[in-house]
Amino acid sequence: MSAISKMAKRYADGNLIVQILIGITIGAIIGFWGHSQLAVGGEEVEFANKILNTIAILGNLFVGALKAVAPVLVFVLVATSIITKDFGETKGMGRVVALYLTGTFLAAVVAVCASFMFPVELVLKGVESAKMSAPQNVIDVLKDLIFKMVQNPVTAIGSGNYIGIITWAVGAGIAMRGCTKETKNVFKDVSDGVTKIVKFVIRLAPFGIFGLVAISIHETGFDALAGYLKLIFVLVGAMLFVAFVINPLMAFVVTRKNPYPLVMTSIKESAVTAFFTRSSAANIPVNMALCKKLGLKEELYSISIPLGATINMAGAAITISILALAAVNSLDHVTVSFSDALLLSFISAIGACGASGVAGGSLLLVPLACALFGISDDIAMQVVAVGFIIGVIQDSVETALNSSSDVVFTAIASETIKD
């Protein structure tokens, strides 16, 4: 028992990125071995299928755990965020919040446009039997949305109705904003507890990804890897476009000055560290020091930087939008109209603002966007699992964009404040 405890502790203390890479590598090797046996035939195929089907259990358990925890996580995080967050009355905070929200929404729009220009299809199970279809006009969209919003909250959580979940979470959050400090602490403790559960599930990601990669490659060969690679290019491309085009454009519109010295400084001194920590919260001290170095107003950045680490989530909005549309593209009978795309941008932006601070937290909000197109939880959670497979790159770039944007927008607002 002592040896097992030591192994468990060593695993828990290990680098998650390295563990995921090991899981992907071993899963790919076994998957290719199993796929090669299909050409041999006979008993070899039967033996390979038994091995791969057993390994696939790990992937199914991981997807099942994500499916179970995601609805509760979304409700608790969004409600607690509204109940406990203090937006402050510091001069300039209104402009900072406006920049945060605008930047997140524009990032979602960029992601939707990128998905239309470079559509990504993924290899998913159960696609043939899926019978969902997106509403074909704005009236149907709004009607479906309203009925999902008013569903019983317990039923919404149990059935994975993310539109209803976020509606009740926002309503509960607004209704409880005036509660006592002790009650707010209870909500915060519940949120912390759910987050710990999510962290535990994510720590098991290497095993789940091992199983998912192995069975995907066994069944499809190189098709699965090609989809993953294209998805990474679209995600990273959209994030780089926001960092080097959208954010500078917003800075220029507000300040009428060349924004690139500020943008490049933020990327060099904030994005690089955030890329490796993969946590906006862990990068707060780095951003605070950078703001001080830039000579920004301390009364502003002392509030805006911690706030930005929770609501300025351009990278998360991109991830949610692109993965949701990847799910749509994987279902031949689902079409997306302009009104659907616009509504997706709003939902992705709102969902991103409530994303969990743990690594890969934005992925658990993908089903929220998928629900807009009537995509079932089973299909959506497979897309979430794909997100974890590519998360070694996606989550690092996403965090780098989120964290560096905090400094850029704080600097813009600080410059416009009149002494």
N, C-alpha and C positions, 0 to 999 in steps of 0.2 A: 504493500500500500504506500509505503514511503517513496519507493521508486516512481510509482504512478503520480503521486503528488508533485514530485520534483519535475517530472516531465510536463505535467499540466501547468505548473508555475513558469517553467521555461518557455512554454508555448504562449502563455498569456503575456509574458514580458517581451516576447519577440516582436520584431518589426512586421507589421501587418502587410505592408507592401511586398516585402521579400517573401512572406508566406504565401500571398496570393500569386506571385510570379511562379513560385515553386508548384503550387496547385495547378496553374495554367499549363506549365511545362509538362508535368507528369500526366495530366489529363489529356493533353494533345498527343503525347507519345502513345498512351494506351488507346486513345481514340483512333489514331492512324493504324495501329496494329489491328484493332478490331475491324476497321474499314477494309484493310488489305485482305482479311480472311474471307470477305464476301466473294472475292474472285476465286478463292480456292474451292469453296463449297464443301458439302459433306459434314462430317463431325466437327471439323474445325470451326465452321460457321456457328453451329449449335453451341459449342464451347465458348466462343467469343461472345455470343449473345447473352449467355448466362452470366459471364463475368461483367459485361458492360451493363446489363440490367440491374445487377447487384450494386455496382458503383453508382448507377443513376439514382438509387434511393437517397444518397447523400444530397444530390441536387434537388430532388423533390422535397426532402425535409427542409432544406434551406429556403426554397420558394414558399413552402407552407408556413414557415415561421415568419417570413416577411409579410405574407398575406394576413396572418393573424394579428401582428403587432401594428401594422401601418394605420388602420382606421383609428385605433386608440391614440396612437402617436399624433396624428393630424389634429384630432379634436383637442387633446390636452395641450399641445404646443400653441395652437392658435388662440385658444381661450386664455391660457395663462399669459401669453404675450400681451394680449389686450388688457388683461386685468392688472398686471404688475408693471408694465413698461411706463416709465416716466419720460415723456418727450421734452420736458423742461421748458422754461420760459426765457432761456438765454437768448440774447439778441443774435439773430441770424439763424437760429435753429429751424425756423419755418422754411427758410430757403434751403437749408441742408436736407431736410426731410423731403421737400419737393424735388430736389435734384436726385436723391436716392430713389424715390418712387418713379420718376420720369426715366431715369437711367435703366431701372429694372424693366419697365414696360417696353422701352425701345429695344432692349436686348432680346426680349421675347419676340418682338416684331422681326428683328434681324434673323432670329432662329427659324421662324416660320418661313421667311423668304428663302433662307438657305435650304430648308427642307424641300421647298417647291422646286428650287433650281437644281438641287442634287439629291433626289429622292433615295432613301435608303430602305432596303428590304431586309428583314431578318428571318432566319429559319426558326419558326415557332411550332409548338405542338398544338393540335386541336384546331388549327386554322380552318381546315376543311369543314368542320362541323359547326363553326361559329356562324350565327345567323343575324348578327347585328348589322345595322346600317345607320349612317349619320342622317339626321333630319335634312331635308332638301331645301328648306327655305327658312327665313329668319323667324317666321311665326311658329313653325314647328320647333325650332331651336329654343325660343323663349318659353313656349308652352311646356316642353319637356323639362326645361331648366326649373321652372316654377314648381312643377309637381314634385321634382326631386328635392327642391328646397324645403318643402313642407312635410316631407316624410317624417314619421316618428323618429326621434333621435336614436333610440335604442335599436330600432329596425335598421336605420341608416348605417350605424356602426356595424351591426351584425351582418348586413348584406353588402357592405363595402360601397355604399352610396356616398361618394366623396363630396358631391355637391351639397347634399343634405348635411353631411358632417361639418363642413366648413361654415355653412349657414348657421347651424345651431351653435357652433363654437364662437363665431363672431357675435351672435346674439347674446350668448351667455357671458362672453367677455365684456361687452358693453354694459349689460345689466349689472354685472358684479364689480365694475370699476370703482364704485363708491363703498365697497366693503371695507372692513377693518384691516389693519395691518396684519393682525394674527391670521385672518382668513386668507389674505394674499400669500402669506408665508406657507399656508397649507397647500394652496394651488402650486406654489413654486416647488414645494417638496414632492408633490405628486408628479409634476413635470420632470423633476430630477430623477425620480424613481423610474418613470417610463423610459427616460433617456438611457438609464443604466441597462434596462432590459434590451433596448435597441443596440447598445454598445456590445452586449453579450452576444446577440444574434450576429452582429457584424463581425465579431471576433471568430465566429464559426465560418465566415465567408470562404476561407481557403478550401475547406472540405467541400462546401456546397459548389463552389466554382470548379473544383476538381471533377466532381460528378457531372456537372452541366457541360463542361468542355468535352469531357470524354465521350458522353453519349451523343452530343451534337456532331462531333467529328466522325464518330462511328457511323452515324446514320447519313451524314451529308458530305463527308470528305472536306474538300477545300471551300465549299459553298459557305459554311458558317464563318470561317476565318475571313473570307472576302467581305462578308457583311459587317463583321466587327471592325475591319480595317477602314472601310469606307465611313462607318459611323464615327470613328475617331477623327478622321480628316474633317468631316462636316462640323462636328462639335468644336474641335480646336480652331478651325477656320473661322467659325462664327464668333468665338470668344476673342480671337486676335483682332477681328474686324471691329468689335465693340471697343477693345482696348486702344486701338490705334486710329480709329476713325470716329466712332460715335462719341466716346468720352471727350476727345479733343474738340469735336464740333460743338458739343454742349458747352465746353469751357470757353470757346471763342465767342459763341453767341452771348454768353453772360458777361464776359470780361472785355471782349474786343481786343485781346492780346494773343500773341503766338502761344498756343497751349503746349507745344511739344517739349519745351524744357521741363515744365512741371510734370508732364506725363512720363517722360523718360526717367526723371528722377524717382518718381513713385514706383515705376516698374523695377528699376535697378535696386532700390533700397527697401521696397515693401513686397513687390510681387515675387522676387526671387526667394526670400525667406518663407513666404506663404506657400510657395510651390512645394517646398520640402516639408513644412510642418503640416500642411493640408488642414489647417484650422484657422479660421478668421479670428476666433477668440484668442488662440495662442499668439497671434500676430499683433494683438492690441498694443503691447509694450513697444514693439518695433514701430508701429504707426505713430504712437504718441511721441516717441523720440524724434521721428522724422518731422512731425508737425512742429515740434519745438525748434528743430534745426532750420525749418523753412520760415520761422518767425511768425507763425500763425497765432491767433488769439487763443490763449489757454482756456479762457472761460467757455470758448466754443468747442475746441477739439477735445477737451476733457469729457464732454458729453457726446459729441457727434461721432467720435471714433468707436466707443463701446456700442453706441446705438447702431452704427453702420455695420458692425460685426453681426448684427441680428436681422436687420431689415434691408440692407443694401446688397441684394443678391442677384446681380445681373447674370453671373455664371450659372446659378441655379435655375433661373428663368430659361436660359438657353438649353440647359440639360433637359428640363421638363418638357419644353416644346418639341425639341428634336426627337426625343425618345417616344413621345406620344404620337408624333407623325410617322415615325418609323413603324410603330404598331399598326397605324392606319394603312400604310403602304404595304404591309405584310398581309393585309386582308383585301383581296381583290374586289370585294363587293362593297367596300366602304369608300365613299367619295367625300371630299371636303370642299365646301363652298366658301366664298369670300367671308360671309357672315360667321361661318364656323371658325375660320382662321383668325378673324378679329377677336371673337370671343375667347379662343384658345390663348391669345396673347394676354388678355386681361386675367384669365384664370391662372396662367403660368406665373404672371407677375405677382398676383395675390398669394398664390401658393408658395412662391419662392420666398416671400417676406416671412413666412412662417416655417421655413425649412429648419430642420434640426441642426444643431451646431456640431454634431458628430460627423466623422468622415463618411461620405456617402449619404448624408441625411437628405439631400435634395432628391435622390432616387426614389425614396419612399413616398414622394408626392406625385410621381408619374401617374399612378392610377387615378388621381384627381383629374388630370387632364384627359386621360383615356376615357373617363366616364362621360365626357362631353360627346363622344362619338359612339356611345353605347357599347364600348369594348368591355368584355367581361373581366372580372378580377383575375381569373386564371390566365388569360392572355396578357393582361397588363403586368402581372407579377413575373411572367417570363421575361418581359422587356426589362423590368427592374433588375432581374438576375443578370441579364446581358450587361446592364449598366455597371454592375459590380465587377464583371469580367474585364471591362475596359476602364474601370475606375482608377487603376494605377496611374493612367495618364489624365483621364477626364477630370477626376476630383482634384488633382494637383493644379491643373490649369484653371479650373473653375475657382478654386480658392485664391489663386494668384490674382485673377481678375477682380474678384469681390473685394479683397483686402486693399489692393492698390487704388481701386475706385474710391474707397473711403477717404483716402488722403486727397485725391484729386478734387472731389466734390467739397470737402471741408475747406480746402485751399481756395476754391472758387468763391464759396460763401464768405469766407473770412476776408477776402479782398474787397468784397462789395459792401462790407459793413463800414458805416461812417462813424468815426470816433466822436 
